[in-house]
């Protein structure tokens, strides 16, 4: 047992380090290629913080542990909203960008509902509740639509001359180097980006293998392990990004990054995982998807009150909903 716990901790540490390395190196790489800092924030950061979930789920799919994949996706989504947004707002009220309330939150709710509908195969006359390869391709199509509108908004902002927020502290923890300094590091940043991907792959292998072993030792369903240990571990990059955003007074991007990460988790990771191998849903899946939808609705409501600011008691309410549901599922 202690060996599995040590390997789980090691895997989560490697995941966290690999995710941070991937985000930082990819941000420098994008800067050296002349990509805007806003585009980096909406793409590289969202993907980088979701990369641990992606690698864990790919490994889980190849290992035929669909319940762990499902638990990781929806456990991470619930942790991002209830734990990270809730705690962050409780520490300091969170102002929300209008684009988040206008596009990203409705897209997240649509993605959650679409995933849930795809999982009701038994109620619709199917043999078993499963996210099939066809369902996965539909989720990936929704993800392409989300990226299309994201890039379109960036283009319209540029054409109107809307000033971009400087996200360099959020991405790197320091000032992004100027172009002349960045160009000589082009090859180095590619190597570091690849190293981050390798670290995520190794960390995912340790995390999944040890988590499944622990589930068998304690006779705990894999979905519970995914909803708790694995999802909390793979949500660490989002937590780090939110903390760094607050430190650099960029709190509005904290929620945007978390919502974007949840969209990546549901559409991209859910789509990729089920395309590799159809994801058979555990018996409790409907409750987990319903709880995620409730938290998403609560986030939408709190984001549109008090002049688009999530205040402390609203953050406490999000946190309480998350803790209450996870406690019910575990005990």
C-alpha positions as CSV (number, residue, x, y, z in Angstrom):
1,X,0.0,0.0,0.0
2,X,2.7,2.5,0.9
3,X,4.5,1.8,-2.3
4,X,1.3,2.6,-4.3
5,X,0.8,5.8,-2.2
6,X,4.4,6.9,-2.9
7,X,4.1,6.2,-6.6
8,X,0.8,8.2,-6.7
9,X,2.5,11.1,-5.0
10,X,5.4,10.9,-7.3
11,X,3.1,10.7,-10.4
12,X,1.2,13.8,-9.2
13,X,4.4,15.7,-8.6
14,X,5.7,14.8,-12.1
15,X,2.3,15.8,-13.6
16,X,2.5,19.2,-11.8
17,X,6.1,19.9,-12.9
18,X,5.5,18.7,-16.4
19,X,2.4,20.9,-16.8
20,X,4.2,24.0,-15.5
21,X,7.2,23.3,-17.8
22,X,4.9,22.9,-20.7
23,X,3.0,26.1,-20.1
24,X,6.1,28.2,-19.5
25,X,8.1,26.9,-22.5
26,X,5.1,27.0,-24.8
27,X,4.4,30.6,-23.8
28,X,7.9,31.6,-24.6
29,X,7.7,29.7,-27.9
30,X,4.5,31.4,-28.8
31,X,5.9,34.8,-27.9
32,X,9.0,34.2,-30.1
33,X,6.6,33.3,-33.0
34,X,4.7,36.6,-32.5
35,X,1.5,35.2,-31.1
36,X,-0.4,37.7,-28.9
37,X,-0.4,37.3,-25.1
38,X,-4.2,37.0,-25.1
39,X,-4.1,34.2,-27.6
40,X,-1.5,32.5,-25.4
41,X,-3.8,32.8,-22.4
42,X,-6.8,31.4,-24.1
43,X,-5.0,28.5,-25.8
44,X,-1.7,27.5,-24.3
45,X,-2.7,28.1,-20.6
46,X,-6.0,26.4,-21.1
47,X,-4.4,23.4,-22.8
48,X,-1.4,23.3,-20.5
49,X,-3.5,23.2,-17.3
50,X,-5.7,20.5,-18.9
51,X,-2.8,18.5,-20.2
52,X,-2.4,16.3,-17.0
53,X,-6.1,15.3,-17.4
54,X,-5.5,14.5,-21.1
55,X,-2.5,12.3,-20.4
56,X,-4.1,10.5,-17.5
57,X,-7.2,9.8,-19.5
58,X,-5.3,8.5,-22.6
59,X,-3.4,6.2,-20.3
60,X,-6.6,5.1,-18.6
61,X,-8.3,4.5,-21.9
62,X,-5.5,2.3,-23.1
63,X,-5.6,0.5,-19.8
64,X,-9.3,-0.2,-20.1
65,X,-10.3,1.9,-17.0
66,X,-13.2,4.0,-18.3
67,X,-14.6,4.7,-14.9
68,X,-11.3,6.3,-13.9
69,X,-11.4,8.4,-17.1
70,X,-14.9,9.6,-16.4
71,X,-14.2,10.4,-12.7
72,X,-11.1,12.3,-13.7
73,X,-13.0,14.5,-16.2
74,X,-16.0,15.4,-14.0
75,X,-14.0,15.3,-10.7
76,X,-11.6,17.9,-12.2
77,X,-14.5,20.0,-13.5
78,X,-16.2,20.0,-10.1
79,X,-12.9,20.8,-8.3
80,X,-12.1,23.6,-10.7
81,X,-15.5,25.3,-9.9
82,X,-16.2,24.4,-6.3
83,X,-12.7,24.1,-4.9
84,X,-10.6,26.6,-6.9
85,X,-13.1,29.3,-7.8
86,X,-14.8,28.9,-4.5
87,X,-11.7,29.2,-2.4
88,X,-10.2,32.0,-4.6
89,X,-13.4,34.1,-4.4
90,X,-13.6,33.5,-0.7
91,X,-10.1,34.9,-0.3
92,X,-10.7,37.9,-2.7
93,X,-13.8,38.8,-4.7
94,X,-13.4,37.7,-8.4
95,X,-14.4,40.1,-11.2
96,X,-15.5,38.3,-14.3
97,X,-14.9,39.3,-17.9
98,X,-18.0,39.9,-19.9
99,X,-16.8,37.5,-22.6
100,X,-16.7,34.7,-20.0
101,X,-20.4,35.2,-19.0
102,X,-21.5,35.8,-22.6
103,X,-19.8,32.9,-24.4
104,X,-17.6,30.6,-22.3
105,X,-20.0,29.8,-19.5
106,X,-22.9,29.0,-21.8
107,X,-20.5,26.9,-23.9
108,X,-19.4,25.0,-20.8
109,X,-23.0,24.3,-19.8
110,X,-23.8,23.2,-23.3
111,X,-20.8,20.8,-23.3
112,X,-21.9,19.3,-19.9
113,X,-25.5,18.8,-21.0
114,X,-24.4,17.3,-24.4
115,X,-22.0,14.9,-22.6
116,X,-24.9,13.9,-20.2
117,X,-27.3,13.3,-23.0
118,X,-24.8,11.1,-24.8
119,X,-24.5,9.0,-21.6
120,X,-28.2,8.2,-21.4
121,X,-28.0,5.3,-23.8
122,X,-30.0,2.9,-21.5
123,X,-32.8,5.3,-21.1
124,X,-32.9,5.8,-24.8
125,X,-33.1,2.1,-25.6
126,X,-29.4,1.4,-25.9
127,X,-27.5,-1.6,-24.4
128,X,-25.4,0.3,-21.9
129,X,-24.6,3.9,-20.9
130,X,-21.5,4.5,-23.0
131,X,-19.7,7.4,-24.7
132,X,-19.1,5.8,-28.0
133,X,-16.5,6.7,-30.7
134,X,-19.2,8.6,-32.6
135,X,-20.1,10.6,-29.5
136,X,-16.4,11.4,-29.0
137,X,-16.2,12.7,-32.6
138,X,-19.2,15.0,-31.9
139,X,-17.5,16.3,-28.7
140,X,-14.4,17.0,-30.7
141,X,-16.5,18.9,-33.3
142,X,-18.0,21.0,-30.5
143,X,-14.5,21.7,-29.4
144,X,-13.5,22.9,-32.9
145,X,-16.5,25.3,-32.8
146,X,-15.4,26.6,-29.5
147,X,-11.9,27.3,-30.8
148,X,-13.4,28.9,-33.9
149,X,-15.4,31.5,-31.9
150,X,-12.4,32.1,-29.5
151,X,-10.1,32.9,-32.4
152,X,-12.9,35.0,-34.1
153,X,-13.2,37.1,-30.9
154,X,-9.5,37.7,-30.9
155,X,-9.5,38.8,-34.5
156,X,-12.4,41.2,-33.9
157,X,-10.7,42.7,-30.9
158,X,-7.5,43.3,-32.9
159,X,-9.5,44.9,-35.8
160,X,-11.1,47.3,-33.3
161,X,-7.8,48.0,-31.6
162,X,-9.0,46.7,-28.2
163,X,-5.9,46.7,-25.9
164,X,-4.8,43.3,-24.8
165,X,-4.1,42.4,-21.2
166,X,-0.6,41.5,-20.4
167,X,-0.6,37.9,-19.3
168,X,3.2,37.4,-19.1
169,X,3.3,37.3,-15.3
170,X,0.5,34.7,-15.3
171,X,2.3,32.6,-17.8
172,X,5.9,32.8,-16.7
173,X,6.1,34.4,-13.3
174,X,8.4,37.0,-14.8
175,X,8.5,39.4,-17.7
176,X,8.5,37.8,-21.1
177,X,11.8,38.5,-22.9
178,X,11.8,40.8,-25.9
179,X,11.9,39.5,-29.4
180,X,15.7,39.7,-29.8
181,X,16.2,37.7,-26.6
182,X,13.5,35.2,-27.4
183,X,14.6,34.2,-30.9
184,X,17.9,32.6,-29.9
185,X,16.0,30.4,-27.5
186,X,13.7,29.0,-30.1
187,X,15.2,25.5,-30.2
188,X,15.6,25.4,-26.5
189,X,11.9,26.2,-26.0
190,X,10.9,23.5,-28.4
191,X,13.1,21.0,-26.4
192,X,11.5,22.2,-23.1
193,X,8.0,21.9,-24.5
194,X,8.7,18.3,-25.6
195,X,10.3,17.6,-22.1
196,X,7.1,18.8,-20.5
197,X,5.0,16.5,-22.7
198,X,7.3,13.5,-21.8
199,X,7.0,14.4,-18.1
200,X,3.2,14.5,-18.4
201,X,3.3,11.1,-20.0
202,X,5.5,9.6,-17.3
203,X,3.5,11.2,-14.5
204,X,0.2,10.0,-16.0
205,X,1.5,6.4,-16.1
206,X,2.5,6.5,-12.4
207,X,-0.7,8.2,-11.4
208,X,-3.1,5.8,-13.2
209,X,-1.3,2.6,-12.3
210,X,-1.0,3.5,-8.6
211,X,-4.5,4.9,-8.4
212,X,-6.0,1.7,-9.8
213,X,-3.8,-0.4,-7.5
214,X,-5.1,1.6,-4.5
215,X,-8.6,1.2,-5.6
216,X,-8.2,-2.6,-5.7
217,X,-6.4,-2.7,-2.3
218,X,-9.2,-0.8,-0.5
219,X,-12.0,-2.2,-2.8
220,X,-12.9,1.4,-3.7
221,X,-14.7,1.9,-7.1
222,X,-12.3,3.4,-9.7
223,X,-14.8,6.3,-10.3
224,X,-14.3,7.4,-6.7
225,X,-10.6,7.4,-7.0
226,X,-11.0,9.5,-10.2
227,X,-13.4,11.9,-8.6
228,X,-11.0,12.5,-5.6
229,X,-7.3,11.7,-5.7
230,X,-6.7,11.8,-9.4
231,X,-8.9,14.7,-10.2
232,X,-7.5,16.8,-7.4
233,X,-4.0,16.0,-8.5
234,X,-4.6,16.9,-12.1
235,X,-6.4,20.1,-11.0
236,X,-3.2,21.4,-9.4
237,X,-2.1,23.3,-12.5
238,X,-5.4,25.3,-12.5
239,X,-4.9,26.0,-8.8
240,X,-1.4,27.3,-9.4
241,X,-2.5,29.4,-12.3
242,X,-5.3,31.0,-10.2
243,X,-2.9,31.7,-7.3
244,X,-0.4,33.3,-9.7
245,X,-3.2,35.4,-11.3
246,X,-4.2,36.7,-7.9
247,X,-0.6,37.6,-7.0
248,X,-0.2,39.6,-10.2
249,X,-3.7,41.3,-9.9
250,X,-5.1,39.4,-12.9
251,X,-7.9,37.8,-11.1
252,X,-10.3,38.2,-14.0
253,X,-8.2,35.7,-16.0
254,X,-8.4,33.2,-13.1
255,X,-12.0,32.3,-13.8
256,X,-11.6,32.5,-17.5
257,X,-8.8,30.1,-17.4
258,X,-10.7,27.7,-15.2
259,X,-13.8,27.8,-17.4
260,X,-11.7,27.3,-20.5
261,X,-10.0,24.3,-18.8
262,X,-13.4,22.8,-18.0
263,X,-14.4,23.1,-21.7
264,X,-11.1,21.5,-22.7
265,X,-11.7,18.7,-20.2
266,X,-15.3,17.9,-21.4
267,X,-14.9,18.4,-25.1
268,X,-11.3,17.7,-26.0
269,X,-10.3,15.2,-23.3
270,X,-13.7,13.5,-23.3
271,X,-13.7,13.4,-27.1
272,X,-10.2,12.0,-27.4
273,X,-10.6,9.4,-24.7
274,X,-13.9,8.0,-26.0
275,X,-12.5,8.0,-29.6
276,X,-9.6,5.9,-28.5
277,X,-11.9,3.5,-26.6
278,X,-15.6,3.9,-25.9
279,X,-16.0,5.1,-22.4
280,X,-18.4,2.9,-20.4
281,X,-20.0,5.0,-17.7
282,X,-20.3,3.8,-14.0
283,X,-23.7,3.5,-12.5
284,X,-23.3,6.7,-10.5
285,X,-22.3,8.7,-13.6
286,X,-25.7,10.4,-13.9
287,X,-25.4,11.8,-10.4
288,X,-21.9,13.1,-11.1
289,X,-22.9,14.8,-14.3
290,X,-25.9,16.3,-12.6
291,X,-23.7,17.7,-9.8
292,X,-21.3,19.2,-12.4
293,X,-24.2,20.8,-14.2
294,X,-25.5,22.3,-10.8
295,X,-22.1,23.7,-10.1
296,X,-21.8,25.1,-13.6
297,X,-25.3,26.8,-13.2
298,X,-24.3,28.1,-9.8
299,X,-21.1,29.6,-11.4
300,X,-23.2,31.2,-14.2
301,X,-25.6,32.8,-11.6
302,X,-22.8,34.1,-9.3
303,X,-20.9,35.4,-12.3
304,X,-23.9,37.6,-13.4
305,X,-24.6,39.1,-10.0
306,X,-23.0,42.1,-8.1
307,X,-21.9,43.7,-11.4
308,X,-20.2,40.5,-12.5
309,X,-18.2,39.9,-9.3
310,X,-18.2,36.6,-7.4
311,X,-18.2,37.8,-3.8
312,X,-17.0,35.9,-0.7
313,X,-20.2,34.3,0.4
314,X,-20.9,33.1,-3.1
315,X,-17.4,31.6,-3.2
316,X,-18.2,29.9,0.1
317,X,-21.4,28.5,-1.3
318,X,-19.6,27.0,-4.4
319,X,-17.0,25.4,-2.1
320,X,-19.8,24.1,0.2
321,X,-21.6,22.4,-2.7
322,X,-18.5,20.7,-3.9
323,X,-17.4,19.5,-0.4
324,X,-20.9,18.2,0.4
325,X,-21.3,16.2,-2.9
326,X,-17.8,14.7,-2.8
327,X,-18.3,13.7,0.9
328,X,-21.6,12.1,0.0
329,X,-20.0,10.1,-2.9
330,X,-17.0,9.0,-0.8
331,X,-18.8,8.0,2.4
